[in-house]
Amino acid sequence: MTALPASGREWHLVARPHGWPKAEDFALREVPVAEPGEGRILVRNKHFSVDPYMRGRMNDVKSYTPPFKLDHPMDGAAVGEVVASDAEGFAVGDQVLHGLGWREYARVPAQYAVKVDASLAPLSAYLGVLGMTGLTAYAGLFETASFKEGDAVFVSGAAGAVGSQVGQLARIKGASRVIGSAGSDDKVKLLTEEYGFDAAFNYKTGGSIKEQLKQAAPDGIDVYFDNVGGEHLEAALSSFNLHGRATICGMISQYNSTEATPAPRNLAVIIGKRLRLQGMLVNDHKALQPQFVKDVAGWLASGELKYRETFVEGIENGYDAFVGLLRGENTGKMIVTLN
Ligand SMILES: NC(=O)c1ccc[n+]([C@@H]2O[C@H](COP(=O)([O-])OP(=O)(O)OC[C@H]3O[C@@H](n4cnc5c(N)ncnc54)[C@H](OP(=O)(O)O)[C@@H]3O)[C@@H](O)[C@H]2O)c1
């Protein structure tokens, strides 16, 4: 066995951000690397995920996941290679997915690690298209929104990890029309030219979101997959057909807000149109995992489903990757790759 390094680096939250996170709220610290200990494995992380939900965990509020502790390492999904094992069933060289990201070396209790097959897909795919964001798209569209063939589907954040998969799954499963919104012309082009969306618009420069959606969906929408909230949700409510269904997956437009958003201002349309707006959390849909992997691996192999990843190199750039994600600097899954 190769000798373990004496130390490794990890990101700590050192102050709770108010509004947009600042570099001073975080610290990259060097800590000793210990032997795994009984029932644990030591993993050298190759990639870790930065995700919008982590912004919520930086606040000291009660939520569905506990807040990050100050002066402790942050966590989140990561993939890497086992470099020492004191746990049955895991050997040095195994590739694993686990929950102790934001660090170079992770001492992971074996029950929280899952072996992944790096010959089936690149390791990073287990953080995105075949991982948490992929399952969110799959469950949120097929289960929460009760998508059915012939539905017209609108998805916001459509060039991101979840959104790009939602739109393509809807197309693959026979949506009558797929519409997406994104924050740059390049992203909009990607949606229609590569991912097969029927229409897409730039919510930053194209004028009123409500008007752009009406133009893109002249016959209205049946499903709205909400990653953004605010004005986007208001526009979707306005374009909904009777018995429309919304999956409320995320509201990223509000994650750094210090004041409540006024939109949506048209909630009353829910009554007359008999709409269903349903919140979702991916962890409630674990039972779908085997079917999700089977379906998505098949669509990737056939070329029907495409995906992008944005890699930020180096643990020292972890903070930049996270705020870059919130600013929209990613196309597809945002991933920090360790050297
Ligand atoms: N409920 C769940 O279980 C669950 C699980 C995973 C993710 N989510 C949610 O799903 C959403 C997407 O997550 P993801 O991991 O796939 O991230 P992502 O979409 O890959 O990245 C975030 C994207 O949000 C967009 N954005 C940022 N600020 C915005 C604003 N003010 N208005 C509109 N768009 C904005 C940016 O793209 P543009 O360039 O287009 O602005 C950015 O690329 C998030 O809201 C997240 O919280 C929920």
PDBQT file of the ligand as one rigid body, heavy atoms in Angstrom, charges set to zero:
ROOT
HETATM    1  N1  LIG A 401     -35.833  19.587  -5.000  1.00  0.00    +0.000 N 
HETATM    2  C1  LIG A 401     -34.747  18.847  -5.150  1.00  0.00    +0.000 C 
HETATM    3  O1  LIG A 401     -34.644  17.719  -4.658  1.00  0.00    +0.000 OA
HETATM    4  C2  LIG A 401     -33.630  19.395  -5.992  1.00  0.00    +0.000 A 
HETATM    5  C3  LIG A 401     -32.520  18.598  -6.344  1.00  0.00    +0.000 A 
HETATM    6  C4  LIG A 401     -31.537  19.158  -7.161  1.00  0.00    +0.000 A 
HETATM    7  C5  LIG A 401     -31.654  20.473  -7.588  1.00  0.00    +0.000 A 
HETATM    8  N2  LIG A 401     -32.722  21.219  -7.186  1.00  0.00    +0.000 N 
HETATM    9  C6  LIG A 401     -32.911  22.593  -7.661  1.00  0.00    +0.000 C 
HETATM   10  O2  LIG A 401     -32.939  22.538  -9.069  1.00  0.00    +0.000 OA
HETATM   11  C7  LIG A 401     -32.440  23.758  -9.607  1.00  0.00    +0.000 C 
HETATM   12  C8  LIG A 401     -31.321  23.445 -10.604  1.00  0.00    +0.000 C 
HETATM   13  O3  LIG A 401     -30.254  22.819  -9.907  1.00  0.00    +0.000 OA
HETATM   14  P1  LIG A 401     -28.965  22.302 -10.690  1.00  0.00    +0.000 P 
HETATM   15  O4  LIG A 401     -28.152  21.544  -9.722  1.00  0.00    +0.000 OA
HETATM   16  O5  LIG A 401     -29.387  21.663 -11.950  1.00  0.00    +0.000 OA
HETATM   17  O6  LIG A 401     -28.209  23.660 -11.013  1.00  0.00    +0.000 OA
HETATM   18  P2  LIG A 401     -27.902  24.229 -12.475  1.00  0.00    +0.000 P 
HETATM   19  O7  LIG A 401     -29.219  24.499 -13.124  1.00  0.00    +0.000 OA
HETATM   20  O8  LIG A 401     -26.924  23.352 -13.151  1.00  0.00    +0.000 OA
HETATM   21  O9  LIG A 401     -27.163  25.583 -12.119  1.00  0.00    +0.000 OA
HETATM   22  C9  LIG A 401     -27.845  26.671 -11.626  1.00  0.00    +0.000 C 
HETATM   23  C10 LIG A 401     -28.331  27.571 -12.787  1.00  0.00    +0.000 C 
HETATM   24  O10 LIG A 401     -29.331  28.433 -12.303  1.00  0.00    +0.000 OA
HETATM   25  C11 LIG A 401     -29.420  29.531 -13.186  1.00  0.00    +0.000 C 
HETATM   26  N3  LIG A 401     -29.732  30.750 -12.417  1.00  0.00    +0.000 N 
HETATM   27  C12 LIG A 401     -29.006  31.354 -11.469  1.00  0.00    +0.000 A 
HETATM   28  N4  LIG A 401     -29.641  32.456 -11.009  1.00  0.00    +0.000 NA
HETATM   29  C13 LIG A 401     -30.798  32.541 -11.702  1.00  0.00    +0.000 A 
HETATM   30  C14 LIG A 401     -31.885  33.472 -11.702  1.00  0.00    +0.000 A 
HETATM   31  N5  LIG A 401     -31.911  34.536 -10.870  1.00  0.00    +0.000 N 
HETATM   32  N6  LIG A 401     -32.910  33.266 -12.561  1.00  0.00    +0.000 NA
HETATM   33  C15 LIG A 401     -32.900  32.193 -13.403  1.00  0.00    +0.000 A 
HETATM   34  N7  LIG A 401     -31.904  31.288 -13.447  1.00  0.00    +0.000 NA
HETATM   35  C16 LIG A 401     -30.865  31.467 -12.602  1.00  0.00    +0.000 A 
HETATM   36  C17 LIG A 401     -28.063  29.658 -13.888  1.00  0.00    +0.000 C 
HETATM   37  O11 LIG A 401     -28.274  29.471 -15.280  1.00  0.00    +0.000 OA
HETATM   38  P3  LIG A 401     -28.626  30.691 -16.291  1.00  0.00    +0.000 P 
HETATM   39  O12 LIG A 401     -27.357  31.025 -16.991  1.00  0.00    +0.000 OA
HETATM   40  O13 LIG A 401     -29.649  30.071 -17.176  1.00  0.00    +0.000 OA
HETATM   41  O14 LIG A 401     -29.136  31.818 -15.445  1.00  0.00    +0.000 OA
HETATM   42  C18 LIG A 401     -27.255  28.489 -13.325  1.00  0.00    +0.000 C 
HETATM   43  O15 LIG A 401     -26.472  27.855 -14.299  1.00  0.00    +0.000 OA
HETATM   44  C19 LIG A 401     -32.001  24.598  -8.419  1.00  0.00    +0.000 C 
HETATM   45  O16 LIG A 401     -33.037  25.489  -8.084  1.00  0.00    +0.000 OA
HETATM   46  C20 LIG A 401     -31.814  23.571  -7.320  1.00  0.00    +0.000 C 
HETATM   47  O17 LIG A 401     -31.943  24.130  -6.045  1.00  0.00    +0.000 OA
HETATM   48  C21 LIG A 401     -33.698  20.694  -6.401  1.00  0.00    +0.000 A 
ENDROOT
TORSDOF 0
